[in-house]
Amino acid sequence: MPSLPSIRGRGAQQRPTPHISVPLSHYVVDCAVYVDGKRLPGRWTHTDAVKEVRKRKDGFVWIGLHEPDSEQIEGIAETFGLHELAVEDAVHAHQRPKLERYDNTLFMVFKTVRYVTNESPDAANEIVESGEIMVFLGKDFVITVRHGNHSGLSKLRHVLEADPERLEIGPSAVMHAIADQVVDNYLEVTDHIEDDIDRMEEKVFAPRTEVSAEQIYMFKREVVELRRAVMPLANPLRRLAEGYTPLIPEQVRAFFRDVDDHLTEVSERVTAFDELLTTLVDATLAKITLQQNTDMRKITSWVAIISVPTMVVGVYGMNFDYMPELKWKFGYPLIMSLVLIACLTLYRILRRNRWL
């Protein structure tokens, strides 16, 4: 992704001053102050961090939280003036992607996904693992709340810190980077799923392979899980790209439009996956029905062949005194020969008609 153009901070240029290190809580992954796109040294509490930024009138605070409870996030919510409804959503999670505005704060929810590697897609019980990232965005702060173990932002933070020109823009650059990473993960997951579906399609239409309808339905269920993460995100991204709030400057909106384009590509692929899997389910059921019909034809054919000696044996097993050929020397070999000829004739007819 190309670098965002830089914007110089309006506040007074001050030399970063060291800050006394303080221990972070287990739910606070990181708390940092950024001025002119550079991270100030030391470790900060959220109260000291916001005081430093507002004293300088420049820079912003980025706090990363991992699955906090209501008591743990209460102090941060009071310090930054977060709305109680948004805080409640961030704590309890299980939200659909959305964008909400509370006074001068934006609250956005992203559904994260991860492809679960399996030895074989036919034996997989889970393909897509989901999580969530909630983002609180203000004029001088960005707070990220993660749910799930696969949606870490530490690597993204290091990437942004290596590019001060992007961080110099402000908190909106962080939100864009998160959105870009989430959508890139969608693309990666869809690539893996596409490969799995291609292999499954080959097996479904191969003449001597068996794929259960249950396995295809499991894939379809996982694609629905991915669809729940992808589809609702389109409207929030479009609103950010169209100038929904002044918290997103014009040069960042253009990059949100790029993310929205990538999301559209993912949406189209997911829709195609859903339709293809529906077709594969129908094809598998049709294949099963055809196999059952073939089996029934074979069973019926053998029953027809077996019915010939059964009928003859049944007739001559009625113990009548006066029946033809009972006391004739060639009666037994004649009857057995006729039965064998009749059975062979039926077998050839049924084989020629591809019932056997």
C-alpha positions as semicolon CSV with decimal commas, in nm:
position;residue;x (nm);y (nm);z (nm)
1;M;0,000;0,000;0,000
2;P;0,150;0,343;-0,085
3;S;0,243;0,568;0,205
4;L;-0,002;0,834;0,311
5;P;0,112;1,190;0,254
6;S;0,246;1,361;0,561
7;I;0,082;1,644;0,753
8;R;0,289;1,844;1,001
9;G;0,139;1,879;1,346
10;R;-0,002;2,218;1,438
11;G;0,109;2,208;1,798
12;A;0,437;2,338;1,933
13;Q;0,735;2,126;1,838
14;Q;0,878;1,986;2,160
15;R;1,160;1,744;2,214
16;P;1,031;1,411;2,344
17;T;1,101;1,373;2,712
18;P;1,165;1,035;2,873
19;H;0,885;0,898;3,081
20;I;0,915;0,679;3,386
21;S;0,830;0,318;3,304
22;V;0,516;0,184;3,466
23;P;0,379;-0,170;3,455
24;L;0,094;-0,234;3,213
25;S;-0,211;-0,433;3,316
26;H;-0,252;-0,775;3,161
27;Y;-0,545;-0,653;2,954
28;V;-0,354;-0,344;2,831
29;V;-0,134;-0,477;2,552
30;D;0,031;-0,142;2,484
31;C;-0,012;0,228;2,557
32;A;0,193;0,475;2,357
33;V;0,215;0,845;2,280
34;Y;0,298;0,956;1,925
35;V;0,417;1,307;1,842
36;D;0,515;1,404;1,488
37;G;0,468;1,041;1,394
38;K;0,729;0,919;1,644
39;R;0,671;0,724;1,960
40;L;0,779;0,893;2,280
41;P;1,008;0,676;2,492
42;G;0,893;0,507;2,810
43;R;0,577;0,327;2,913
44;W;0,266;0,524;2,995
45;T;-0,055;0,492;3,187
46;H;-0,360;0,608;2,998
47;T;-0,401;0,910;3,226
48;D;-0,040;1,025;3,189
49;A;-0,052;0,963;2,814
50;V;-0,359;1,177;2,751
51;K;-0,222;1,452;2,981
52;E;0,102;1,459;2,780
53;V;-0,078;1,485;2,446
54;R;-0,319;1,756;2,559
55;K;-0,042;1,950;2,726
56;R;0,152;1,950;2,399
57;K;-0,166;2,007;2,192
58;D;-0,010;1,772;1,940
59;G;0,013;1,399;1,876
60;F;-0,219;1,124;1,989
61;V;-0,247;0,824;2,222
62;W;-0,283;0,466;2,100
63;I;-0,402;0,216;2,360
64;G;-0,438;-0,152;2,278
65;L;-0,665;-0,367;2,496
66;H;-0,728;-0,741;2,487
67;E;-1,062;-0,873;2,611
68;P;-1,109;-0,631;2,904
69;D;-1,408;-0,659;3,135
70;S;-1,632;-0,370;3,233
71;E;-1,432;-0,285;3,547
72;Q;-1,100;-0,288;3,364
73;I;-1,215;-0,054;3,088
74;E;-1,409;0,179;3,316
75;G;-1,115;0,408;3,399
76;I;-1,013;0,440;3,033
77;A;-1,373;0,510;2,932
78;E;-1,399;0,792;3,187
79;T;-1,066;0,943;3,089
80;F;-1,145;0,957;2,718
81;G;-1,519;1,018;2,748
82;L;-1,630;0,700;2,573
83;H;-2,003;0,643;2,542
84;E;-2,140;0,374;2,773
85;L;-2,324;0,191;2,493
86;A;-2,008;0,164;2,285
87;V;-1,812;0,051;2,591
88;E;-2,072;-0,217;2,660
89;D;-2,040;-0,344;2,301
90;A;-1,662;-0,347;2,329
91;V;-1,670;-0,552;2,648
92;H;-1,928;-0,813;2,551
93;A;-1,819;-0,845;2,186
94;H;-2,017;-1,067;1,943
95;Q;-2,111;-0,759;1,743
96;R;-2,164;-0,736;1,369
97;P;-1,937;-0,492;1,178
98;K;-2,069;-0,141;1,221
99;L;-1,978;0,228;1,250
100;E;-2,135;0,456;1,511
101;R;-2,071;0,816;1,610
102;Y;-2,104;0,940;1,967
103;D;-2,042;1,315;1,995
104;N;-1,676;1,358;1,892
105;T;-1,590;0,988;1,901
106;L;-1,623;0,717;1,639
107;F;-1,681;0,355;1,733
108;M;-1,616;0,092;1,467
109;V;-1,637;-0,286;1,484
110;F;-1,436;-0,517;1,259
111;K;-1,485;-0,893;1,239
112;T;-1,148;-1,063;1,197
113;V;-1,104;-1,404;1,037
114;R;-0,826;-1,662;1,021
115;Y;-0,797;-1,967;0,801
116;V;-0,762;-2,285;1,006
117;T;-0,512;-2,517;0,839
118;N;-0,624;-2,881;0,816
119;E;-0,452;-3,188;0,677
120;S;-0,741;-3,238;0,440
121;P;-1,047;-3,019;0,377
122;D;-1,256;-3,336;0,365
123;A;-1,178;-3,405;0,732
124;A;-1,198;-3,045;0,856
125;N;-1,439;-2,944;1,130
126;E;-1,351;-2,575;1,116
127;I;-1,222;-2,365;0,828
128;V;-1,271;-2,007;0,946
129;E;-1,195;-1,881;1,297
130;S;-1,341;-1,541;1,376
131;G;-1,260;-1,265;1,624
132;E;-1,328;-0,895;1,665
133;I;-1,148;-0,562;1,679
134;M;-1,330;-0,259;1,817
135;V;-1,182;0,085;1,752
136;F;-1,259;0,405;1,943
137;L;-1,138;0,704;1,744
138;G;-1,111;1,058;1,879
139;K;-0,927;1,373;1,785
140;D;-0,619;1,279;1,987
141;F;-0,660;0,912;2,066
142;V;-0,733;0,571;1,922
143;I;-0,827;0,278;2,144
144;T;-0,837;-0,075;2,005
145;V;-1,013;-0,359;2,185
146;R;-0,942;-0,710;2,058
147;H;-1,138;-1,030;2,112
148;G;-0,975;-1,353;1,996
149;N;-0,615;-1,469;1,986
150;H;-0,546;-1,436;1,613
151;S;-0,616;-1,066;1,561
152;G;-0,303;-0,918;1,719
153;L;-0,199;-0,567;1,620
154;S;0,159;-0,566;1,751
155;K;0,309;-0,627;1,405
156;L;0,089;-0,354;1,258
157;R;0,202;-0,114;1,531
158;H;0,567;-0,186;1,447
159;V;0,501;-0,131;1,077
160;L;0,336;0,205;1,145
161;E;0,611;0,311;1,385
162;A;0,861;0,244;1,107
163;D;0,669;0,492;0,887
164;P;0,637;0,817;1,088
165;E;0,482;1,002;0,793
166;R;0,171;0,786;0,822
167;L;0,143;0,820;1,200
168;E;0,197;1,194;1,169
169;I;-0,147;1,221;1,009
170;G;-0,307;1,114;1,335
171;P;-0,541;0,847;1,475
172;S;-0,729;0,812;1,146
173;A;-0,415;0,660;0,990
174;V;-0,425;0,387;1,255
175;M;-0,790;0,312;1,182
176;H;-0,715;0,292;0,812
177;A;-0,422;0,056;0,875
178;I;-0,644;-0,170;1,086
179;A;-0,916;-0,174;0,819
180;D;-0,656;-0,249;0,551
181;Q;-0,508;-0,537;0,752
182;V;-0,850;-0,686;0,826
183;V;-0,954;-0,679;0,460
184;D;-0,617;-0,817;0,350
185;N;-0,678;-1,109;0,587
186;Y;-1,017;-1,157;0,419
187;L;-0,840;-1,186;0,084
188;E;-0,591;-1,437;0,223
189;V;-0,867;-1,651;0,372
190;T;-1,069;-1,645;0,049
191;D;-0,759;-1,760;-0,143
192;H;-0,727;-2,064;0,085
193;I;-1,099;-2,142;0,069
194;E;-1,095;-2,113;-0,310
195;D;-0,817;-2,374;-0,327
196;D;-1,013;-2,608;-0,096
197;I;-1,332;-2,567;-0,298
198;D;-1,147;-2,633;-0,625
199;R;-1,012;-2,961;-0,485
200;M;-1,354;-3,054;-0,354
201;E;-1,513;-2,976;-0,691
202;E;-1,268;-3,209;-0,865
203;K;-1,358;-3,489;-0,625
204;V;-1,731;-3,434;-0,661
205;F;-1,721;-3,471;-1,038
206;A;-1,453;-3,742;-1,050
207;P;-1,611;-4,081;-1,140
208;R;-1,471;-4,292;-0,856
209;T;-1,437;-4,056;-0,562
210;E;-1,680;-3,996;-0,280
211;V;-1,744;-3,661;-0,110
212;S;-2,014;-3,647;0,156
213;A;-2,284;-3,384;0,139
214;E;-2,224;-3,320;0,509
215;Q;-1,866;-3,207;0,441
216;I;-1,976;-2,970;0,166
217;Y;-2,246;-2,833;0,393
218;M;-1,982;-2,772;0,661
219;F;-1,785;-2,571;0,406
220;K;-2,097;-2,377;0,320
221;R;-2,153;-2,300;0,688
222;E;-1,795;-2,170;0,720
223;V;-1,842;-1,952;0,412
224;V;-2,155;-1,809;0,574
225;E;-1,939;-1,727;0,880
226;L;-1,700;-1,541;0,651
227;R;-1,990;-1,368;0,480
228;R;-2,117;-1,236;0,814
229;A;-1,780;-1,073;0,867
230;V;-1,745;-0,927;0,517
231;M;-2,083;-0,806;0,401
232;P;-2,183;-0,569;0,685
233;L;-1,845;-0,393;0,668
234;A;-1,913;-0,243;0,325
235;N;-2,145;0,033;0,444
236;P;-1,917;0,160;0,728
237;L;-1,615;0,175;0,496
238;R;-1,817;0,359;0,233
239;R;-1,934;0,613;0,489
240;L;-1,576;0,677;0,603
241;A;-1,465;0,718;0,242
242;E;-1,745;0,966;0,168
243;G;-1,669;1,209;0,450
244;Y;-1,898;1,080;0,722
245;T;-1,697;1,262;0,991
246;P;-1,425;1,531;1,005
247;L;-1,219;1,289;1,217
248;I;-1,119;1,126;0,885
249;P;-0,923;1,382;0,675
250;E;-0,955;1,394;0,300
251;Q;-0,626;1,222;0,216
252;V;-0,719;0,925;0,438
253;R;-1,065;0,895;0,280
254;A;-0,905;0,814;-0,053
255;F;-0,728;0,516;0,106
256;F;-1,051;0,402;0,267
257;R;-1,197;0,393;-0,085
258;D;-0,915;0,159;-0,183
259;V;-0,994;-0,067;0,112
260;D;-1,360;-0,059;0,011
261;D;-1,264;-0,173;-0,341
262;H;-1,075;-0,471;-0,195
263;L;-1,372;-0,552;0,026
264;T;-1,598;-0,549;-0,280
265;E;-1,370;-0,805;-0,442
266;V;-1,391;-1,023;-0,131
267;S;-1,770;-0,989;-0,121
268;E;-1,803;-1,101;-0,482
269;R;-1,579;-1,402;-0,421
270;V;-1,766;-1,504;-0,107
271;T;-2,097;-1,481;-0,292
272;A;-1,952;-1,697;-0,570
273;F;-1,830;-1,951;-0,309
274;D;-2,177;-1,973;-0,159
275;E;-2,339;-2,032;-0,499
276;L;-2,074;-2,286;-0,603
277;L;-2,110;-2,481;-0,279
278;T;-2,487;-2,488;-0,327
279;T;-2,425;-2,633;-0,674
280;L;-2,182;-2,888;-0,531
281;V;-2,435;-2,995;-0,268
282;D;-2,697;-3,045;-0,541
283;A;-2,445;-3,233;-0,757
284;T;-2,344;-3,455;-0,465
285;L;-2,704;-3,536;-0,382
286;A;-2,771;-3,610;-0,748
287;K;-2,462;-3,832;-0,758
288;I;-2,580;-4,016;-0,446
289;T;-2,928;-4,060;-0,596
290;L;-2,777;-4,189;-0,920
291;Q;-2,558;-4,434;-0,730
292;Q;-2,858;-4,555;-0,531
293;N;-3,054;-4,604;-0,855
294;T;-2,762;-4,798;-1,002
295;D;-2,743;-5,017;-0,693
296;M;-3,117;-5,078;-0,704
297;R;-3,095;-5,180;-1,072
298;K;-2,819;-5,427;-0,990
299;I;-3,015;-5,570;-0,699
300;T;-3,328;-5,595;-0,914
301;S;-3,131;-5,768;-1,191
302;W;-2,991;-6,033;-0,961
303;V;-3,333;-6,086;-0,804
304;A;-3,474;-6,144;-1,154
305;I;-3,202;-6,399;-1,231
306;I;-3,245;-6,579;-0,899
307;S;-3,623;-6,589;-0,942
308;V;-3,591;-6,840;-1,233
309;P;-3,443;-7,133;-1,033
310;T;-3,655;-7,027;-0,734
311;M;-3,973;-7,064;-0,941
312;V;-3,870;-7,401;-1,086
313;V;-3,765;-7,537;-0,747
314;G;-4,088;-7,410;-0,600
315;V;-4,300;-7,587;-0,863
316;Y;-4,121;-7,918;-0,828
317;G;-4,121;-7,896;-0,452
318;M;-4,502;-7,924;-0,422
319;N;-4,491;-8,304;-0,378
320;F;-4,762;-8,397;-0,632
321;D;-4,770;-8,760;-0,742
322;Y;-4,847;-8,687;-1,105
323;M;-4,600;-8,432;-1,242
324;P;-4,419;-8,453;-1,580
325;E;-4,061;-8,576;-1,594
326;L;-4,060;-8,694;-1,229
327;K;-3,975;-9,051;-1,324
328;W;-3,796;-8,972;-1,649
329;K;-3,422;-9,050;-1,647
330;F;-3,329;-8,722;-1,823
331;G;-3,578;-8,503;-1,635
332;Y;-3,331;-8,359;-1,379
333;P;-3,050;-8,267;-1,623
334;L;-3,308;-8,120;-1,863
335;I;-3,463;-7,895;-1,598
336;M;-3,120;-7,784;-1,469
337;S;-3,006;-7,707;-1,823
338;L;-3,318;-7,503;-1,893
339;V;-3,274;-7,311;-1,566
340;L;-2,908;-7,237;-1,647
341;I;-2,991;-7,125;-2,002
342;A;-3,271;-6,900;-1,874
343;C;-3,040;-6,744;-1,612
344;L;-2,760;-6,686;-1,865
345;T;-3,004;-6,534;-2,113
346;L;-3,137;-6,291;-1,850
347;Y;-2,782;-6,204;-1,747
348;R;-2,680;-6,119;-2,104
349;I;-2,993;-5,910;-2,162
350;L;-2,947;-5,715;-1,837
351;R;-2,574;-5,669;-1,901
352;R;-2,642;-5,541;-2,251
353;N;-2,888;-5,289;-2,109
354;R;-2,625;-5,184;-1,849
355;W;-2,822;-5,297;-1,551
356;L;-2,528;-5,512;-1,446
